Amino acid sequence: MKTLPETGLEHAFLFCIPTTKTVPALYPEAPEFQAMPQVFATGYLVGLLEWACMQAVNPFLEAPHEQTLGTHIHVSHGAATPPGLEVLVRVKLIRVEGRRLLFEVEAHDGVDLISRGRHERCVIDRHRFDQRVAQKMGRQPPRAYMAARTSTGTCASRTDIPT
């Protein structure tokens, strides 16, 4: 890193919610999601909170080889936001422990506080990270995992997995 960011670092980010960030758009192949109301999806909210945290620390990173990855998220999602509303995300860096960065995060849609909580990110070296991911692709999964996979060996979703 160029310099470590200091606790107290704050950042704000405004994003207009499109229909492509609603619950039915989260997993288009899932009928359960298709039946849900067209409001800002929690999965996309998490991504928006992460995005604001990334923007906060990017000036401190040696791009492109340093990046941050989310390692923990603990947030509420307490109000529905329809498409067309703007969500204001505010993040504050509250702890720096080596490469681990802890943020307080909150999001407001102009009507309601829709989210509040904490998010942790870790600074990574992209080249080393990519090497570990490549090694993982060559490993053999445990037998219990293999028994639950499809017999074709292709990537697919299933619900008939023994618990």
Rosetta constraint file for C-alpha pairs under 8 A:
AtomPair CA 1 CA 60 HARMONIC 6.08 0.50
AtomPair CA 1 CA 61 HARMONIC 4.87 0.50
AtomPair CA 1 CA 62 HARMONIC 5.54 0.50
AtomPair CA 1 CA 66 HARMONIC 7.38 0.50
AtomPair CA 2 CA 60 HARMONIC 5.53 0.50
AtomPair CA 2 CA 61 HARMONIC 5.92 0.50
AtomPair CA 2 CA 62 HARMONIC 6.12 0.50
AtomPair CA 3 CA 60 HARMONIC 5.84 0.50
AtomPair CA 3 CA 61 HARMONIC 7.79 0.50
AtomPair CA 4 CA 60 HARMONIC 6.52 0.50
AtomPair CA 5 CA 9 HARMONIC 7.04 0.50
AtomPair CA 5 CA 57 HARMONIC 6.91 0.50
AtomPair CA 5 CA 60 HARMONIC 6.36 0.50
AtomPair CA 5 CA 96 HARMONIC 7.71 0.50
AtomPair CA 6 CA 93 HARMONIC 7.46 0.50
AtomPair CA 6 CA 96 HARMONIC 7.21 0.50
AtomPair CA 7 CA 92 HARMONIC 7.80 0.50
AtomPair CA 7 CA 93 HARMONIC 5.11 0.50
AtomPair CA 7 CA 94 HARMONIC 4.99 0.50
AtomPair CA 7 CA 95 HARMONIC 5.69 0.50
AtomPair CA 7 CA 96 HARMONIC 6.65 0.50
AtomPair CA 8 CA 92 HARMONIC 6.04 0.50
AtomPair CA 8 CA 93 HARMONIC 5.40 0.50
AtomPair CA 8 CA 94 HARMONIC 5.97 0.50
AtomPair CA 9 CA 56 HARMONIC 7.52 0.50
AtomPair CA 9 CA 92 HARMONIC 5.63 0.50
AtomPair CA 9 CA 93 HARMONIC 5.22 0.50
AtomPair CA 9 CA 94 HARMONIC 7.87 0.50
AtomPair CA 10 CA 56 HARMONIC 6.93 0.50
AtomPair CA 10 CA 90 HARMONIC 7.30 0.50
AtomPair CA 10 CA 91 HARMONIC 5.66 0.50
AtomPair CA 10 CA 92 HARMONIC 4.43 0.50
AtomPair CA 10 CA 93 HARMONIC 6.49 0.50
AtomPair CA 11 CA 52 HARMONIC 7.06 0.50
AtomPair CA 11 CA 53 HARMONIC 7.57 0.50
AtomPair CA 11 CA 55 HARMONIC 7.65 0.50
AtomPair CA 11 CA 56 HARMONIC 5.44 0.50
AtomPair CA 11 CA 90 HARMONIC 5.85 0.50
AtomPair CA 11 CA 91 HARMONIC 5.39 0.50
AtomPair CA 11 CA 92 HARMONIC 6.62 0.50
AtomPair CA 12 CA 52 HARMONIC 6.94 0.50
AtomPair CA 12 CA 88 HARMONIC 6.92 0.50
AtomPair CA 12 CA 89 HARMONIC 5.53 0.50
AtomPair CA 12 CA 90 HARMONIC 4.44 0.50
AtomPair CA 12 CA 91 HARMONIC 6.41 0.50
AtomPair CA 13 CA 52 HARMONIC 5.98 0.50
AtomPair CA 13 CA 88 HARMONIC 5.74 0.50
AtomPair CA 13 CA 89 HARMONIC 5.12 0.50
AtomPair CA 13 CA 90 HARMONIC 6.58 0.50
AtomPair CA 14 CA 86 HARMONIC 6.50 0.50
AtomPair CA 14 CA 87 HARMONIC 5.63 0.50
AtomPair CA 14 CA 88 HARMONIC 4.45 0.50
AtomPair CA 14 CA 89 HARMONIC 6.25 0.50
AtomPair CA 15 CA 86 HARMONIC 5.38 0.50
AtomPair CA 15 CA 87 HARMONIC 5.27 0.50
AtomPair CA 15 CA 88 HARMONIC 6.55 0.50
AtomPair CA 16 CA 83 HARMONIC 7.70 0.50
AtomPair CA 16 CA 84 HARMONIC 6.04 0.50
AtomPair CA 16 CA 85 HARMONIC 5.73 0.50
AtomPair CA 16 CA 86 HARMONIC 4.07 0.50
AtomPair CA 16 CA 87 HARMONIC 6.18 0.50
AtomPair CA 17 CA 21 HARMONIC 6.50 0.50
AtomPair CA 17 CA 40 HARMONIC 6.98 0.50
AtomPair CA 17 CA 82 HARMONIC 7.44 0.50
AtomPair CA 17 CA 83 HARMONIC 4.91 0.50
AtomPair CA 17 CA 84 HARMONIC 5.35 0.50
AtomPair CA 17 CA 85 HARMONIC 5.80 0.50
AtomPair CA 17 CA 86 HARMONIC 6.02 0.50
AtomPair CA 17 CA 87 HARMONIC 7.10 0.50
AtomPair CA 18 CA 22 HARMONIC 7.46 0.50
AtomPair CA 18 CA 83 HARMONIC 5.12 0.50
AtomPair CA 18 CA 84 HARMONIC 6.07 0.50
AtomPair CA 19 CA 25 HARMONIC 7.63 0.50
AtomPair CA 19 CA 38 HARMONIC 7.29 0.50
AtomPair CA 19 CA 39 HARMONIC 7.93 0.50
AtomPair CA 19 CA 83 HARMONIC 5.45 0.50
AtomPair CA 19 CA 84 HARMONIC 7.97 0.50
AtomPair CA 20 CA 25 HARMONIC 5.62 0.50
AtomPair CA 21 CA 25 HARMONIC 6.19 0.50
AtomPair CA 21 CA 26 HARMONIC 6.98 0.50
AtomPair CA 21 CA 39 HARMONIC 7.95 0.50
AtomPair CA 21 CA 40 HARMONIC 5.82 0.50
AtomPair CA 21 CA 41 HARMONIC 6.32 0.50
AtomPair CA 21 CA 44 HARMONIC 6.07 0.50
AtomPair CA 21 CA 83 HARMONIC 7.99 0.50
AtomPair CA 22 CA 26 HARMONIC 6.62 0.50
AtomPair CA 22 CA 38 HARMONIC 5.33 0.50
AtomPair CA 22 CA 39 HARMONIC 4.84 0.50
AtomPair CA 22 CA 40 HARMONIC 4.33 0.50
AtomPair CA 22 CA 41 HARMONIC 4.86 0.50
AtomPair CA 22 CA 44 HARMONIC 7.74 0.50
AtomPair CA 22 CA 83 HARMONIC 7.36 0.50
AtomPair CA 23 CA 27 HARMONIC 7.88 0.50
AtomPair CA 23 CA 33 HARMONIC 6.08 0.50
AtomPair CA 23 CA 34 HARMONIC 7.52 0.50
AtomPair CA 23 CA 36 HARMONIC 6.36 0.50
AtomPair CA 23 CA 37 HARMONIC 6.73 0.50
AtomPair CA 23 CA 38 HARMONIC 5.85 0.50
AtomPair CA 23 CA 39 HARMONIC 5.98 0.50
AtomPair CA 23 CA 40 HARMONIC 6.19 0.50
AtomPair CA 23 CA 41 HARMONIC 4.46 0.50
AtomPair CA 23 CA 42 HARMONIC 7.72 0.50
AtomPair CA 24 CA 28 HARMONIC 6.24 0.50
AtomPair CA 24 CA 33 HARMONIC 4.86 0.50
AtomPair CA 24 CA 34 HARMONIC 4.47 0.50
AtomPair CA 24 CA 35 HARMONIC 7.08 0.50
AtomPair CA 24 CA 36 HARMONIC 6.15 0.50
AtomPair CA 24 CA 37 HARMONIC 7.25 0.50
AtomPair CA 24 CA 38 HARMONIC 6.36 0.50
AtomPair CA 25 CA 33 HARMONIC 7.67 0.50
AtomPair CA 25 CA 34 HARMONIC 7.60 0.50
AtomPair CA 26 CA 33 HARMONIC 7.14 0.50
AtomPair CA 26 CA 41 HARMONIC 6.97 0.50
AtomPair CA 26 CA 43 HARMONIC 7.20 0.50
AtomPair CA 26 CA 44 HARMONIC 7.64 0.50
AtomPair CA 27 CA 33 HARMONIC 6.42 0.50
AtomPair CA 27 CA 34 HARMONIC 7.98 0.50
AtomPair CA 28 CA 33 HARMONIC 7.09 0.50
AtomPair CA 28 CA 34 HARMONIC 6.64 0.50
AtomPair CA 30 CA 34 HARMONIC 6.46 0.50
AtomPair CA 31 CA 35 HARMONIC 6.31 0.50
AtomPair CA 32 CA 36 HARMONIC 6.92 0.50
AtomPair CA 38 CA 82 HARMONIC 6.77 0.50
AtomPair CA 38 CA 83 HARMONIC 7.59 0.50
AtomPair CA 39 CA 80 HARMONIC 6.03 0.50
AtomPair CA 39 CA 81 HARMONIC 5.36 0.50
AtomPair CA 39 CA 82 HARMONIC 4.58 0.50
AtomPair CA 39 CA 83 HARMONIC 6.38 0.50
AtomPair CA 40 CA 44 HARMONIC 7.08 0.50
AtomPair CA 40 CA 45 HARMONIC 7.08 0.50
AtomPair CA 40 CA 80 HARMONIC 6.65 0.50
AtomPair CA 40 CA 81 HARMONIC 5.31 0.50
AtomPair CA 40 CA 82 HARMONIC 6.16 0.50
AtomPair CA 40 CA 83 HARMONIC 6.85 0.50
AtomPair CA 41 CA 45 HARMONIC 6.21 0.50
AtomPair CA 42 CA 46 HARMONIC 6.23 0.50
AtomPair CA 42 CA 77 HARMONIC 6.67 0.50
AtomPair CA 43 CA 47 HARMONIC 6.58 0.50
AtomPair CA 44 CA 48 HARMONIC 6.17 0.50
AtomPair CA 45 CA 49 HARMONIC 6.26 0.50
AtomPair CA 46 CA 50 HARMONIC 6.22 0.50
AtomPair CA 46 CA 73 HARMONIC 7.85 0.50
AtomPair CA 47 CA 51 HARMONIC 6.07 0.50
AtomPair CA 48 CA 52 HARMONIC 6.38 0.50
AtomPair CA 48 CA 89 HARMONIC 7.83 0.50
AtomPair CA 49 CA 53 HARMONIC 6.45 0.50
AtomPair CA 49 CA 89 HARMONIC 6.72 0.50
AtomPair CA 49 CA 91 HARMONIC 7.90 0.50
AtomPair CA 49 CA 105 HARMONIC 6.88 0.50
AtomPair CA 49 CA 106 HARMONIC 7.78 0.50
AtomPair CA 49 CA 107 HARMONIC 7.81 0.50
AtomPair CA 50 CA 54 HARMONIC 6.17 0.50
AtomPair CA 50 CA 70 HARMONIC 6.96 0.50
AtomPair CA 50 CA 119 HARMONIC 7.59 0.50
AtomPair CA 51 CA 55 HARMONIC 6.23 0.50
AtomPair CA 52 CA 56 HARMONIC 6.28 0.50
AtomPair CA 52 CA 89 HARMONIC 6.83 0.50
AtomPair CA 52 CA 90 HARMONIC 7.49 0.50
AtomPair CA 52 CA 91 HARMONIC 6.83 0.50
AtomPair CA 53 CA 57 HARMONIC 6.60 0.50
AtomPair CA 53 CA 91 HARMONIC 6.34 0.50
AtomPair CA 53 CA 103 HARMONIC 7.40 0.50
AtomPair CA 54 CA 58 HARMONIC 5.86 0.50
AtomPair CA 54 CA 68 HARMONIC 6.75 0.50
AtomPair CA 55 CA 59 HARMONIC 7.80 0.50
AtomPair CA 56 CA 91 HARMONIC 7.82 0.50
AtomPair CA 57 CA 61 HARMONIC 6.90 0.50
AtomPair CA 58 CA 63 HARMONIC 7.91 0.50
AtomPair CA 58 CA 67 HARMONIC 7.67 0.50
AtomPair CA 61 CA 66 HARMONIC 5.75 0.50
AtomPair CA 61 CA 67 HARMONIC 6.85 0.50
AtomPair CA 62 CA 66 HARMONIC 5.35 0.50
AtomPair CA 63 CA 67 HARMONIC 7.03 0.50
AtomPair CA 64 CA 126 HARMONIC 7.85 0.50
AtomPair CA 65 CA 125 HARMONIC 5.66 0.50
AtomPair CA 65 CA 126 HARMONIC 5.11 0.50
AtomPair CA 65 CA 127 HARMONIC 6.71 0.50
AtomPair CA 66 CA 123 HARMONIC 6.66 0.50
AtomPair CA 66 CA 124 HARMONIC 5.66 0.50
AtomPair CA 66 CA 125 HARMONIC 4.89 0.50
AtomPair CA 66 CA 126 HARMONIC 5.89 0.50
AtomPair CA 67 CA 123 HARMONIC 5.64 0.50
AtomPair CA 67 CA 124 HARMONIC 5.44 0.50
AtomPair CA 67 CA 125 HARMONIC 6.68 0.50
AtomPair CA 67 CA 126 HARMONIC 6.58 0.50
AtomPair CA 68 CA 121 HARMONIC 5.91 0.50
AtomPair CA 68 CA 122 HARMONIC 5.22 0.50
AtomPair CA 68 CA 123 HARMONIC 4.32 0.50
AtomPair CA 68 CA 124 HARMONIC 5.76 0.50
AtomPair CA 69 CA 121 HARMONIC 5.29 0.50
AtomPair CA 69 CA 122 HARMONIC 5.40 0.50
AtomPair CA 69 CA 123 HARMONIC 6.62 0.50
AtomPair CA 69 CA 124 HARMONIC 7.13 0.50
AtomPair CA 70 CA 119 HARMONIC 7.39 0.50
AtomPair CA 70 CA 120 HARMONIC 5.94 0.50
AtomPair CA 70 CA 121 HARMONIC 4.32 0.50
AtomPair CA 70 CA 122 HARMONIC 6.47 0.50
AtomPair CA 71 CA 119 HARMONIC 7.86 0.50
AtomPair CA 71 CA 120 HARMONIC 5.60 0.50
AtomPair CA 71 CA 121 HARMONIC 5.39 0.50
AtomPair CA 71 CA 122 HARMONIC 6.62 0.50
AtomPair CA 72 CA 119 HARMONIC 5.74 0.50
AtomPair CA 72 CA 120 HARMONIC 5.00 0.50
AtomPair CA 72 CA 121 HARMONIC 7.10 0.50
AtomPair CA 73 CA 117 HARMONIC 7.87 0.50
AtomPair CA 73 CA 118 HARMONIC 6.10 0.50
AtomPair CA 73 CA 119 HARMONIC 4.56 0.50
AtomPair CA 73 CA 120 HARMONIC 6.44 0.50
AtomPair CA 74 CA 117 HARMONIC 5.59 0.50
AtomPair CA 74 CA 118 HARMONIC 5.31 0.50
AtomPair CA 74 CA 119 HARMONIC 6.31 0.50
AtomPair CA 75 CA 115 HARMONIC 6.38 0.50
AtomPair CA 75 CA 116 HARMONIC 5.42 0.50
AtomPair CA 75 CA 117 HARMONIC 4.09 0.50
AtomPair CA 75 CA 118 HARMONIC 6.08 0.50
AtomPair CA 75 CA 119 HARMONIC 7.74 0.50
AtomPair CA 76 CA 114 HARMONIC 7.60 0.50
AtomPair CA 76 CA 115 HARMONIC 5.02 0.50
AtomPair CA 76 CA 116 HARMONIC 5.54 0.50
AtomPair CA 76 CA 117 HARMONIC 6.37 0.50
AtomPair CA 77 CA 114 HARMONIC 5.52 0.50
AtomPair CA 77 CA 115 HARMONIC 4.75 0.50
AtomPair CA 77 CA 116 HARMONIC 7.48 0.50
AtomPair CA 78 CA 113 HARMONIC 7.47 0.50
AtomPair CA 78 CA 114 HARMONIC 5.12 0.50
AtomPair CA 78 CA 115 HARMONIC 6.12 0.50
AtomPair CA 79 CA 112 HARMONIC 6.62 0.50
AtomPair CA 79 CA 113 HARMONIC 7.10 0.50
AtomPair CA 79 CA 114 HARMONIC 4.79 0.50
AtomPair CA 79 CA 115 HARMONIC 7.72 0.50
AtomPair CA 80 CA 114 HARMONIC 7.14 0.50
AtomPair CA 81 CA 85 HARMONIC 6.90 0.50
AtomPair CA 81 CA 109 HARMONIC 6.73 0.50
AtomPair CA 81 CA 114 HARMONIC 7.74 0.50
AtomPair CA 85 CA 109 HARMONIC 6.32 0.50
AtomPair CA 85 CA 110 HARMONIC 7.53 0.50
AtomPair CA 86 CA 109 HARMONIC 5.64 0.50
AtomPair CA 86 CA 110 HARMONIC 6.96 0.50
AtomPair CA 87 CA 107 HARMONIC 6.34 0.50
AtomPair CA 87 CA 108 HARMONIC 5.47 0.50
AtomPair CA 87 CA 109 HARMONIC 4.28 0.50
AtomPair CA 87 CA 110 HARMONIC 6.93 0.50
AtomPair CA 88 CA 107 HARMONIC 5.51 0.50
AtomPair CA 88 CA 108 HARMONIC 5.28 0.50
AtomPair CA 88 CA 109 HARMONIC 6.28 0.50
AtomPair CA 88 CA 110 HARMONIC 7.68 0.50
AtomPair CA 89 CA 105 HARMONIC 7.24 0.50
AtomPair CA 89 CA 106 HARMONIC 5.76 0.50
AtomPair CA 89 CA 107 HARMONIC 4.34 0.50
AtomPair CA 89 CA 108 HARMONIC 6.62 0.50
AtomPair CA 90 CA 105 HARMONIC 5.86 0.50
AtomPair CA 90 CA 106 HARMONIC 5.48 0.50
AtomPair CA 90 CA 107 HARMONIC 6.37 0.50
AtomPair CA 91 CA 103 HARMONIC 6.26 0.50
AtomPair CA 91 CA 104 HARMONIC 5.67 0.50
AtomPair CA 91 CA 105 HARMONIC 4.49 0.50
AtomPair CA 91 CA 106 HARMONIC 6.60 0.50
AtomPair CA 92 CA 103 HARMONIC 5.29 0.50
AtomPair CA 92 CA 104 HARMONIC 5.21 0.50
AtomPair CA 92 CA 105 HARMONIC 6.56 0.50
AtomPair CA 93 CA 101 HARMONIC 6.97 0.50
AtomPair CA 93 CA 102 HARMONIC 5.87 0.50
AtomPair CA 93 CA 103 HARMONIC 4.38 0.50
AtomPair CA 93 CA 104 HARMONIC 6.50 0.50
AtomPair CA 94 CA 101 HARMONIC 7.84 0.50
AtomPair CA 94 CA 102 HARMONIC 5.75 0.50
AtomPair CA 94 CA 103 HARMONIC 5.47 0.50
AtomPair CA 94 CA 104 HARMONIC 6.64 0.50
AtomPair CA 95 CA 101 HARMONIC 5.89 0.50
AtomPair CA 95 CA 102 HARMONIC 5.03 0.50
AtomPair CA 95 CA 103 HARMONIC 7.11 0.50
AtomPair CA 96 CA 100 HARMONIC 5.89 0.50
AtomPair CA 96 CA 101 HARMONIC 4.83 0.50
AtomPair CA 96 CA 102 HARMONIC 6.53 0.50
AtomPair CA 97 CA 101 HARMONIC 6.53 0.50
AtomPair CA 99 CA 122 HARMONIC 5.41 0.50
AtomPair CA 99 CA 123 HARMONIC 5.06 0.50
AtomPair CA 99 CA 124 HARMONIC 7.72 0.50
AtomPair CA 100 CA 120 HARMONIC 6.91 0.50
AtomPair CA 100 CA 121 HARMONIC 5.87 0.50
AtomPair CA 100 CA 122 HARMONIC 4.53 0.50
AtomPair CA 100 CA 123 HARMONIC 6.61 0.50
AtomPair CA 101 CA 120 HARMONIC 5.58 0.50
AtomPair CA 101 CA 121 HARMONIC 5.18 0.50
AtomPair CA 101 CA 122 HARMONIC 6.08 0.50
AtomPair CA 101 CA 123 HARMONIC 7.92 0.50
AtomPair CA 102 CA 118 HARMONIC 7.02 0.50
AtomPair CA 102 CA 119 HARMONIC 5.87 0.50
AtomPair CA 102 CA 120 HARMONIC 4.43 0.50
AtomPair CA 102 CA 121 HARMONIC 6.52 0.50
AtomPair CA 103 CA 118 HARMONIC 5.50 0.50
AtomPair CA 103 CA 119 HARMONIC 5.18 0.50
AtomPair CA 103 CA 120 HARMONIC 6.16 0.50
AtomPair CA 104 CA 116 HARMONIC 7.66 0.50
AtomPair CA 104 CA 117 HARMONIC 5.87 0.50
AtomPair CA 104 CA 118 HARMONIC 4.56 0.50
AtomPair CA 104 CA 119 HARMONIC 6.53 0.50
AtomPair CA 105 CA 115 HARMONIC 7.80 0.50
AtomPair CA 105 CA 116 HARMONIC 5.64 0.50
AtomPair CA 105 CA 117 HARMONIC 5.41 0.50
AtomPair CA 105 CA 118 HARMONIC 5.60 0.50
AtomPair CA 105 CA 119 HARMONIC 6.90 0.50
AtomPair CA 106 CA 113 HARMONIC 7.56 0.50
AtomPair CA 106 CA 114 HARMONIC 7.63 0.50
AtomPair CA 106 CA 115 HARMONIC 5.19 0.50
AtomPair CA 106 CA 116 HARMONIC 4.16 0.50
AtomPair CA 106 CA 117 HARMONIC 6.46 0.50
AtomPair CA 107 CA 113 HARMONIC 6.05 0.50
AtomPair CA 107 CA 114 HARMONIC 5.61 0.50
AtomPair CA 107 CA 115 HARMONIC 5.00 0.50
AtomPair CA 107 CA 116 HARMONIC 6.56 0.50
AtomPair CA 108 CA 112 HARMONIC 5.69 0.50
AtomPair CA 108 CA 113 HARMONIC 4.29 0.50
AtomPair CA 108 CA 114 HARMONIC 5.33 0.50
AtomPair CA 108 CA 115 HARMONIC 7.00 0.50
AtomPair CA 109 CA 113 HARMONIC 6.60 0.50
AtomPair CA 109 CA 114 HARMONIC 6.68 0.50
AtomPair CA 124 CA 128 HARMONIC 7.96 0.50
AtomPair CA 124 CA 129 HARMONIC 6.84 0.50
AtomPair CA 125 CA 129 HARMONIC 6.12 0.50
AtomPair CA 126 CA 130 HARMONIC 6.04 0.50
AtomPair CA 127 CA 131 HARMONIC 6.31 0.50
AtomPair CA 128 CA 132 HARMONIC 6.42 0.50
AtomPair CA 129 CA 133 HARMONIC 6.35 0.50
AtomPair CA 130 CA 134 HARMONIC 6.19 0.50
AtomPair CA 131 CA 135 HARMONIC 6.31 0.50
AtomPair CA 132 CA 136 HARMONIC 6.23 0.50
AtomPair CA 133 CA 137 HARMONIC 6.49 0.50
AtomPair CA 134 CA 138 HARMONIC 6.95 0.50
AtomPair CA 135 CA 139 HARMONIC 6.81 0.50
AtomPair CA 141 CA 145 HARMONIC 6.38 0.50
AtomPair CA 141 CA 146 HARMONIC 6.49 0.50
AtomPair CA 142 CA 146 HARMONIC 6.37 0.50
AtomPair CA 143 CA 147 HARMONIC 6.17 0.50
AtomPair CA 144 CA 148 HARMONIC 6.78 0.50
AtomPair CA 145 CA 149 HARMONIC 6.68 0.50
AtomPair CA 148 CA 161 HARMONIC 5.82 0.50
AtomPair CA 148 CA 162 HARMONIC 7.44 0.50
AtomPair CA 149 CA 153 HARMONIC 6.93 0.50
AtomPair CA 150 CA 154 HARMONIC 6.72 0.50
AtomPair CA 150 CA 155 HARMONIC 7.65 0.50
AtomPair CA 150 CA 156 HARMONIC 7.13 0.50
